């Protein structure tokens, strides 16, 4: 009788919690009996440790990565309705933060190899907005799937036009560009600490990094109702504090992040080795050879008319997959055909080409090499069965 293979989920944050259970339990007890449940020493310790890990001067804990982007945009004092450039192919939280900050998104295309912001598209957007007399006033570079953007090109673009560069590192905790960890290349960077991230809390959480002392002070004020003195608002702010309980858990997980990222990279190497001869599977690529991905996701491209059938068959075989993302921001009802949303004048053809092709295979530090091999074998056999 044929044995039933265990299911391989696309991600499994609970496995990491189980692996670190003793340390996490100790951290929870420490906070539980501390009597301090809002901000305080635990949050400050995490902020210092994360800043040091990223190689920056300051970190500001907040309630989510979305809030982090909003705090950055508000701290920049951009004029009301300022245009902010971002890729349309991103977690929609990036775009939601722009709107929440009172700004207007201008959506660019992505690079076909890396899935990150296309510098050529960014140039077209910047030039088009300037020609309209309504120039772009900030740029958000999203390091997608663990892969850094082409920061050389994007920094040059921002410097040439005198606009601030903001990094969205929510999927790139520990990723490197030219050997340097992301988070310190622009005026500030926002990181989501959602449970499935490379560094994930046990609930919503976020953190901002910056080398700017003034922005740090301002964002700490904005995250807590605009207070400078307790209960006295100097300006309208929000409630976006990082909980001490989450900070304590994150400190535990941060101490293991480098090793866990290395395990992700080992899984990615296994996938590449097993799938590199499959001409119907296009593997993730770094078009510059300068980026160090931490493989938040391992995203392949498949023949678009077969992608959904492949997903279904893999599910039947016990292999979990996801699509990151089924729609780009410019296709979503909230932003589609809205006069206040700018678009690359040449269109977003690469983004629209990628969406029906992309598939996220199982990925995470919990994944064993024999499981990655099984995923590769099932994908290969499925493509043969479907006669792609």
Secondary structure, 3 states (H helix, E strand, C coil): CCCCCCCECCCCHHHHHHHCHHHHHHHHHHHHCCCCCCCCHHHHHHHHHHHHHHCCCEEEEECCHHHHHHHHHHHCCCCCCCEEEEECCCCCHHHHHHHHCCCEEEEECECCCCCCECHHHHHHHHHHHHHCCCCEEEEEEECHHHCCCCHHHHHHHHHHHCCEEEEECCCCCCCEECCEECCCCCCEEEEECCCCCCCCCCCCCEEEEECCHHHHHHHHHHCECCEEECCEECCCCCECCCCHHHHHHHHHHHCCHHHHHHHHHHHHHHHHHHHCCCCCCECCCCCCCCEECCCCCEEEECCCCCHHHHHHHHHHCCECCECCCCCCHHHCCCCCCCCCCEECCCCCHHHHHHHCCEEEECCCCCCCHHHHHHHHHHHHHHHHHCCC
